[in-house]
Amino acid sequence: MVKWMNKPESLLAAAALGLLGALAVLLNLTLASCQNSAAGRVGQTGVHGQPLARAPLPPPRQEFYGDRGPDLRVRIRSGVNSASIAAPAGEALMWPGVAWSSGASARTLRTAGPVEIRLVGGEFVLRSPQGEARVNAAEGLWAAPMPARSGSTPMLTLDGGPYPGKLRIVPRSDAAPGAFDVIEHVALEDYLPGVVAKEMLAGWPLTAFQVQAVCARTYALQERGLSLLRGEHFDLESTDRDQVYGGASANATAQEAVRTTRGLVLKHNGLILRAYYSSTCGGRTASARDTWPTGRGYEYNLAAPVQAHTRPTACDISPLHRWTVTRDRAELEQRIRAFGERQKLLVRRLRTLHSIEPMAFNADGRPSRYKVIEPGGTWYELSGEELRLACNNSVPASAAAAAGVGAPSAGLPIVDRKSRVHSSDFAVQVRGNVATFTGRGFGHGVGMCQYCAKAFADRGEDWRTIVLRFYPGATIERQY
């Protein structure tokens, strides 16, 4: 789970400046502590099941859980080469360690406009209407809003969007020259409204939003724990690789859902559950153990509440409850082959696709493993989630060449919503040059189904009953 002041005109202003200086020192100490708490996971998949890879950093310090929950580190920009950070009109940003050419204090900058940031030759270059500054990139860069008035949350904007936390800018030489990440350090309870508002559709009932809030809080805390253990520089992505997050949200239902479930999480055998969820189960649930790794470091995918089980479903209100997609067979072969090459799987040897057939089913009757079969009977085994990702695999020119796909300069088009294989629950018919997928649901199908949650809420069920139906054997407990 995405761093100053005007000359005082009176004794009162001078006193205020002294107080501000003290606050700045405290912020420096806080930010230094945050810098020492870099952490994360390596080579995992997020709540939406997308592969992740992250670079380790030193282990973090222990953090205090306040009533807003622990701080999260959310990567809100990845490998970008520019960013624009601003404070609300008339407010000030704090830039610890930054000396401005205009002579502004190294602690605060009351900006008339945004501060534009680029990474040039090992230095962060900051430009604003008040001047320019350069900072050694190896030291990182922080930006924070001034402490807010009592009862309000301090805010800043990144590229025009509001965010309720502090921002850390981290160089990413592994991505490209001049690239950097923007990591938001934000209290969990301030982060959650921005997730709930993005993960649920506007207009859905409060009860469904409460279900989402509990699942999102649980997932974030579990993922944060893994990040701290593995020593990464961020905890969560702001995309569907983890949970979709758009910064501060004005959605009143999302805010109420977070407020009324504050601190509540799902646990199993005393441990915070990895509360997977997806859009539409299609009437059949999936197992975490069939979908993601279960070896050392991934034992959480063996927890009983996130395995397939037969339960009432109601996601027939989803536009993707049932779907049909047709694909060009030759292109499908190329995508599967390229996926196998990248993942070092035997299916990279696939020559011609004859058929795709299920070979194993889970406890709820959903296919869990498939055979990808060549003419003559040679076949390759893939899990349902592997096959879904393979069918939707992006193939740039370099990957196409490595997998023997077409001309060296040619990649394949991005799979769009119309051509995407939406879930791992499908039947395939291959005829001539066309493969037709007839499927159920959208997403991996593990844990909470968002459309089912909406339908159960519409029936008048309470959020606790709904949550525990999705994760049988789990308990709802107060974490803070």
C-alpha positions in Angstrom: 0.0 0.0 0.0 2.0 6.5 -2.7 8.6 15.9 2.1 9.1 29.2 4.9 7.3 31.4 6.5 6.9 35.1 6.0 8.8 37.6 8.1 7.0 38.3 11.4 5.4 41.7 11.6 4.6 41.7 15.4 5.5 40.0 18.6 2.5 37.8 18.2 3.7 36.8 14.8 7.2 36.2 16.2 5.8 33.9 18.9 3.8 32.1 16.2 7.0 31.6 14.2 8.8 30.2 17.3 5.9 27.7 17.8 6.0 26.8 14.1 9.7 26.1 14.4 9.1 23.8 17.2 6.4 22.0 15.2 8.9 21.7 12.3 11.4 20.1 14.6 8.8 17.6 15.8 7.8 16.9 12.2 11.4 16.3 11.3 11.6 13.7 14.1 8.4 12.1 12.9 9.5 12.0 9.3 12.9 10.6 10.3 11.1 7.9 12.2 8.9 7.3 9.1 12.1 7.0 6.9 13.4 4.4 9.3 10.1 2.4 8.9 10.6 1.5 5.3 9.0 -1.9 4.5 6.8 -4.3 2.2 6.4 -7.6 0.3 8.2 -9.2 -2.6 6.7 -11.1 -5.5 3.2 -11.4 -4.2 -0.3 -10.7 -5.5 -2.7 -8.1 -4.2 -6.3 -8.3 -3.3 -7.2 -8.2 -7.0 -4.7 -10.9 -7.8 -2.1 -9.0 -9.9 1.6 -10.0 -9.6 3.8 -7.6 -7.6 7.5 -7.2 -7.3 9.2 -4.8 -4.8 12.7 -3.9 -3.6 13.6 -4.6 0.1 14.9 -1.9 2.5 16.0 -2.1 6.1 13.5 -3.2 8.8 11.3 -0.6 10.4 10.7 0.7 13.9 7.6 -0.2 15.8 4.8 2.3 15.4 2.0 3.4 17.8 -1.6 2.6 17.0 -3.7 5.7 17.7 -7.4 6.1 17.2 -6.7 6.8 13.5 -4.9 3.5 13.2 -1.3 3.0 12.2 0.3 5.0 9.3 0.3 3.2 5.9 2.7 3.9 3.1 0.7 3.9 -0.1 2.5 4.1 -3.4 0.3 6.6 -5.3 2.8 7.2 -8.2 5.1 4.6 -9.6 8.1 5.3 -11.7 7.0 8.8 -12.8 9.3 11.6 -14.0 7.4 14.6 -12.7 4.9 15.5 -10.0 3.1 18.7 -8.9 2.5 19.2 -5.2 0.5 22.1 -3.7 -1.2 23.2 -0.5 -4.8 24.5 -0.4 -5.1 28.2 -1.1 -3.5 30.4 1.6 -2.0 27.3 3.4 1.6 26.3 3.6 3.6 23.2 2.8 6.5 21.9 5.0 9.6 20.8 3.2 12.1 19.6 5.8 15.7 20.0 4.7 14.9 22.1 1.7 16.6 25.5 1.2 14.9 27.7 -1.3 16.8 30.1 -3.6 14.3 32.9 -2.7 15.6 32.9 0.8 12.4 31.4 2.2 12.8 29.4 5.4 14.0 25.9 4.9 11.0 24.7 6.9 7.9 26.0 5.2 6.9 27.5 1.9 3.6 29.4 1.6 3.0 28.8 -2.1 1.0 30.8 -4.5 1.1 27.8 -6.9 2.2 24.2 -7.1 5.8 23.0 -6.6 6.9 21.1 -9.7 9.3 18.2 -9.0 11.7 16.5 -11.3 14.7 14.2 -10.7 17.8 15.4 -12.7 21.3 14.0 -12.3 20.9 12.7 -8.8 19.1 15.7 -7.5 15.4 16.5 -7.0 14.8 19.9 -8.6 11.8 21.8 -7.1 10.4 24.9 -8.8 7.7 27.2 -7.5 6.6 30.8 -7.9 8.6 31.5 -4.7 11.9 30.1 -6.0 13.9 26.9 -6.8 15.5 24.3 -4.6 17.7 21.2 -5.2 18.0 18.2 -2.9 20.3 15.2 -3.0 18.1 12.4 -4.2 19.8 9.9 -2.0 18.4 11.7 1.0 14.8 11.4 -0.3 12.3 14.3 -0.3 9.4 15.0 2.0 6.4 17.3 1.7 3.7 17.7 4.3 0.8 20.0 4.9 0.9 22.4 7.9 -0.8 20.9 11.0 -4.5 21.4 10.7 -6.9 23.2 13.0 -8.5 21.0 15.6 -11.1 18.7 14.2 -9.9 18.9 10.6 -7.5 16.8 8.5 -4.5 18.5 6.9 -4.5 18.1 3.2 -2.3 18.7 0.2 -2.7 18.0 -3.5 -0.7 15.8 -5.9 -1.2 16.6 -9.6 -4.5 18.3 -8.6 -5.9 15.5 -6.5 -6.4 15.9 -2.7 -4.5 13.6 -0.3 -4.7 13.6 3.5 -1.1 12.5 4.4 2.5 13.4 4.1 4.3 12.6 0.8 7.7 11.0 0.4 9.4 11.1 -3.0 11.8 8.1 -3.6 14.2 7.8 -6.6 13.6 4.7 -8.8 16.8 4.1 -10.8 15.5 0.6 -11.5 12.5 1.9 -13.4 14.2 4.5 -15.7 16.6 7.5 -15.5 14.9 10.3 -13.7 12.1 8.1 -12.4 10.7 8.3 -8.9 7.9 7.0 -6.7 5.5 9.1 -4.6 4.6 7.4 -1.3 1.8 8.8 0.8 2.2 8.3 4.6 -1.4 8.4 5.8 -3.3 7.1 8.8 -5.3 4.0 8.0 -8.7 5.6 9.0 -7.9 8.6 6.7 -7.0 6.2 3.9 -10.0 4.0 4.0 -12.7 6.5 2.7 -10.7 6.9 -0.5 -10.7 3.1 -1.0 -14.3 2.5 -0.1 -15.5 5.2 -2.5 -13.4 3.7 -5.3 -14.1 0.1 -4.7 -17.9 0.5 -4.3 -20.3 2.2 -6.8 -21.8 5.5 -5.8 -25.4 5.1 -4.6 -24.9 1.7 -3.1 -26.3 1.3 0.4 -24.4 2.1 3.6 -24.4 -1.5 4.7 -22.5 -2.6 1.5 -20.0 0.2 2.2 -19.5 -1.0 5.7 -18.8 -4.5 4.5 -16.2 -3.0 2.1 -14.7 -0.8 4.9 -14.1 -3.8 7.2 -12.6 -5.9 4.3 -10.4 -3.1 3.1 -9.1 -2.3 6.6 -8.3 -5.9 7.3 -6.5 -6.4 4.0 -4.5 -3.2 4.5 -3.4 -4.2 8.0 -2.4 -7.7 6.9 -0.5 -6.4 3.9 1.2 -3.7 6.0 2.4 -6.5 8.4 4.0 -8.3 5.5 5.6 -5.2 4.2 7.1 -4.4 7.7 8.4 -8.0 7.9 10.0 -7.9 4.4 11.4 -4.4 4.6 9.9 -2.6 1.7 9.6 1.2 1.1 5.9 1.1 0.8 3.0 -1.1 2.0 0.2 -0.9 -0.6 -0.3 0.1 -4.2 -3.1 2.6 -5.0 -4.3 0.4 -7.9 -6.2 -2.9 -8.2 -2.9 -4.7 -7.6 -3.9 -4.0 -4.0 -6.9 -1.8 -3.4 -8.0 1.1 -5.6 -7.4 4.4 -3.8 -7.9 7.9 -5.2 -6.9 10.0 -2.2 -9.3 12.0 0.0 -13.0 11.3 -0.7 -16.0 13.6 -0.2 -18.4 10.6 -0.4 -20.5 10.8 2.7 -21.5 7.2 2.6 -17.9 6.0 2.5 -16.9 8.3 5.4 -19.8 7.0 7.4 -19.0 3.4 6.7 -15.4 3.9 7.9 -16.5 5.9 11.0 -19.1 3.3 12.1 -16.7 0.4 11.7 -13.6 2.1 13.1 -10.8 -0.3 14.1 -12.8 -3.5 13.3 -11.0 -6.2 11.4 -11.4 -9.9 10.5 -9.3 -12.4 12.3 -8.8 -16.2 12.2 -6.9 -18.1 14.9 -5.8 -14.8 16.4 -4.3 -13.5 13.2 -5.5 -10.8 10.9 -7.0 -12.4 7.9 -6.0 -11.6 4.3 -9.5 -10.4 3.4 -9.5 -10.9 -0.4 -12.4 -9.6 -2.3 -13.5 -9.2 -5.9 -16.3 -7.7 -8.0 -18.5 -10.7 -8.9 -18.2 -14.3 -7.9 -20.6 -15.4 -10.6 -22.4 -17.8 -8.2 -19.3 -20.0 -7.4 -16.5 -19.1 -4.9 -12.8 -19.7 -5.4 -10.0 -20.8 -3.0 -7.0 -18.7 -2.1 -4.9 -21.8 -2.0 -5.8 -22.6 -5.7 -5.2 -19.0 -6.7 -2.0 -17.8 -5.1 1.2 -19.3 -3.6 0.9 -21.3 -0.3 4.6 -22.0 0.5 6.9 -20.4 3.0 5.8 -16.8 3.6 2.4 -17.4 2.0 0.8 -19.6 4.6 -2.0 -17.0 5.0 -3.4 -18.4 1.7 -4.2 -21.6 3.5 -6.6 -20.0 6.1 -10.0 -21.7 6.1 -12.1 -18.5 5.7 -10.6 -17.7 2.3 -11.2 -21.1 0.8 -14.1 -22.1 -1.5 -17.4 -22.9 0.2 -21.0 -23.1 -0.9 -23.0 -20.1 0.3 -26.0 -18.1 -0.9 -25.1 -15.8 -3.9 -26.9 -12.8 -5.3 -24.6 -11.2 -7.8 -26.9 -11.8 -10.8 -27.4 -8.0 -10.6 -23.8 -7.6 -11.9 -23.4 -6.9 -15.6 -20.6 -9.6 -15.6 -22.5 -12.3 -13.8 -22.5 -14.2 -17.1 -20.4 -13.2 -20.1 -19.1 -14.4 -23.5 -15.9 -13.3 -25.1 -14.4 -14.3 -28.5 -10.7 -14.3 -29.1 -8.5 -14.9 -32.1 -6.9 -18.3 -31.6 -3.4 -17.4 -32.9 -3.2 -14.3 -30.8 -4.4 -16.2 -27.7 -1.6 -18.8 -28.3 0.9 -16.0 -28.4 -0.3 -14.4 -25.2 -0.3 -17.8 -23.3 3.2 -18.6 -24.7 4.6 -15.2 -23.7 3.0 -15.6 -20.2 4.7 -19.0 -19.9 8.0 -17.5 -20.9 7.8 -14.7 -18.3 6.7 -17.1 -15.5 9.1 -19.9 -16.6 6.2 -22.4 -17.1 6.1 -25.3 -19.4 3.2 -23.8 -21.4 5.8 -21.5 -23.0 6.4 -24.5 -25.3 2.8 -24.3 -26.6 2.8 -24.5 -30.4 -0.9 -24.7 -31.5 -4.0 -24.5 -29.3 -6.5 -27.3 -29.9 -8.6 -26.9 -26.7 -8.8 -25.8 -23.1 -10.5 -28.1 -20.6 -11.0 -28.0 -16.8 -9.1 -30.8 -15.0 -10.0 -30.1 -11.3 -12.9 -28.4 -9.4 -13.1 -26.9 -5.9 -15.6 -27.6 -3.2 -18.1 -25.1 -4.7 -17.9 -26.7 -8.2 -15.7 -24.0 -9.7 -12.9 -25.0 -12.0 -9.6 -24.6 -10.2 -7.1 -26.0 -12.8 -7.2 -26.3 -16.6 -5.4 -28.3 -19.4 -4.2 -26.3 -22.3 -4.1 -28.9 -25.0 -2.3 -29.1 -28.3 -3.4 -31.2 -31.4 -2.2 -34.8 -30.7 -2.9 -34.6 -27.0 0.1 -32.9 -25.4 -1.2 -30.7 -22.6 0.0 -28.1 -20.1 -1.5 -27.5 -16.7 -2.3 -24.1 -15.4 -4.3 -22.8 -12.4 -7.5 -20.9 -13.2 -5.9 -17.6 -12.2 -2.8 -18.3 -14.2 -4.8 -19.1 -17.3 -6.9 -15.9 -16.8 -3.7 -13.8 -16.5 -2.2 -15.6 -19.5 -5.2 -14.9 -21.7 -5.1 -11.2 -20.7 -1.3 -11.0 -20.8 0.2 -7.8 -22.3 2.9 -8.6 -24.8 5.2 -5.7 -25.6 7.6 -6.0 -28.5 10.5 -7.3 -26.4 8.4 -10.0 -24.8 7.0 -10.9 -28.2 10.4 -11.4 -29.6 11.6 -13.5 -26.6 8.6 -15.8 -27.0 8.9 -16.0 -30.7 5.7 -14.0 -31.2 5.5 -12.3 -34.6 8.1 -9.8 -35.9 10.7 -8.5 -33.4 9.2 -5.0 -33.6 5.6 -6.1 -33.1 3.9 -6.5 -29.8 0.2 -7.3 -29.2 -2.7 -4.9 -28.5 -3.7 -4.3 -24.9 -6.6 -6.5 -23.9 -9.6 -4.2 -23.3 -12.9 -4.6 -21.5 -14.6 -6.1 -24.5 -12.0 -8.8 -25.1 -10.9 -9.5 -21.5 -11.4 -12.9 -19.9 -13.1 -11.6 -16.8 -12.6 -14.5 -14.4 -11.1 -17.9 -14.0 -14.5 -19.6 -14.1 -15.3 -20.4 -17.8 -15.7 -23.0 -20.5 -13.9 -22.6 -23.8 -14.9 -23.7 -27.3 -12.2 -23.6 -30.0 -13.5 -23.7 -33.6 -11.3 -22.8 -36.5 -9.5 -19.5 -35.8 -11.8 -18.4 -32.9 -11.8 -19.3 -29.2 -15.1 -18.5 -27.4 -15.1 -18.1 -23.6 -18.4 -18.5 -21.8 -17.8 -17.4 -18.2 -19.1 -16.4 -14.8 -18.2 -13.4 -12.7 -15.4 -10.8 -12.7 -12.2 -11.2 -10.7 -10.6 -14.0 -8.7 -13.7 -15.0 -6.7 -12.0 -15.4 -3.4 -13.6 -13.9 -0.3 -16.1 -11.1 -0.4 -18.2 -10.5 -3.6 -19.0 -6.9 -3.9 -22.2 -7.3 -6.0 -23.4 -10.0 -3.6 -22.7 -7.6 -0.7 -24.8 -5.0 -2.4 -27.7 -7.4 -3.0 -27.6 -8.7 0.5 -27.7 -5.1 1.8 -30.6 -4.3 -0.4 -32.5 -7.2 1.3 -32.0 -5.6 4.7 -29.2 -7.8 6.1 -26.8 -6.2 8.6 -23.1 -5.8 7.6 -21.8 -8.2 10.3 -23.9 -11.0 9.0 -22.9 -10.3 5.4 -19.1 -10.1 6.2 -19.1 -13.4 8.1 -21.0 -15.2 5.3 -18.1 -14.4 3.0 -15.4 -15.5 5.5 -16.9 -18.5 7.5 -14.9 -19.3 10.6 -13.5 -15.7 10.9 -14.3 -13.4 13.8 -14.8 -9.6 13.7 -12.6 -8.0 16.4 -11.5 -4.5 17.4 -7.8 -3.9 16.5 -7.7 -0.4 17.9 
